[in-house]
């Protein structure tokens, strides 16, 4: 019995649902052993295995593993929406083939939310517009994230069936981000405004949300709808090579300027359409706009051995802090907690101050290097020159701003700053 306990404690995958059920009718000794197994072979270990499985399928572009992937979580404990869902769904999309279509149709009715969500995403990838007839019933899914994905698919193909689900999501209590995205979509498609405030409490949201529903019931069939405007905001150039139109300047870490003036000219300049962080005076610039789910890519060049910069994500007001992704010779991709930001590292532990990147640096010294940052429902993934360097999760996923830091120790150049809304 002791050997069985030790073995079950060390297995990479374990049926925790079965063990929890067995615990209810176990003897005192067996109960002690089961609790010991569950404590040591915990859900965090299983989660890490599922993440590793998903990332390996994505990295290696392995096909034909959809059945095994879905079976790994079918009947197990449910996951709340987050980076796990996104990685699992992306892995499903990568590994699925046309032979899996009938299987995916069945899985649209799975009791597991993450499998239903992944089935929607994968059918859309395989069938495109033809998948809409299959996912129409999921427009009323009890899980708001699945409802959003289905509505988003109908919106992509300019189908008005997306409108009522989007309006219903305005009353979703679970996720501010869903309310915000639904509101932005409704505004752009209909051109209407009803004073809805996505960050308000349920009572404040109720009246305007019902106005949206009433308007759609009365006008959706005849109103002029503008789906085309959705594509215009898909790609955002965060720097136009001429001015700082998209940015505001503040002291490093978000502190107020005080009496110092002309900071943008002392600390930052534009040279031959490149954005330059000057040596000498530390500061940071922050986007005027907020973004929720996106891919942000840019090129950077560290012009001196002492050049030190960084990119801040999940940024808001100065007292909220943010996550800094360092830009420093051979250490680009390290993570730093700035201020009060609540960040969890890829191993599931809270970020205390610094987290080193996964891999030895692939930067080219003194040359242009490319960084790509993907944010999906608070889950971030950072790549340098195409290789994943780090991952982290924000405990408070909501629309936030992007920061560029100038530590003042050496010159840094930036160019081709583009953001793709997801």
Secondary structure, 3 states (H helix, E strand, C coil): CHHHHHHHHHCCCCCHHHHHHHHCCCCHHHHHHHHHHHHHCCHHHHHHHHHHHHHHHHHHCCCCCHHHHHHCCCCCCCCCCCHHHHHHHHHHHHHCCHHHHHHHHHHCCCCCHHHHHHHHHHHHHHHHHHHHHHHHHHHHCCCHHHHHHHHHHHHHCCCCCHHHHHHHHHHCCCCHHHHHHHHHHHHHHHCCCCCCCCCCCHHHHHHHHHHHHHHHHHHCCCCCCCCCHHHHCCEEECCCCCCCCCEEEECHHHCCCCCCCCHHHHHEEEECCEEEECCCCCEEEEECCCECCEEEEEEEEECCCCCEEEEEEEECCHHHCEEEEEEECCCCCCEEEECCCCEEECCCCECCCEECCCCCCCCCCCCCEEEEEEEECCEEEEEECCEEEEEEEECCCCCEEEEEEECCCCCEEEEEEEEEEC
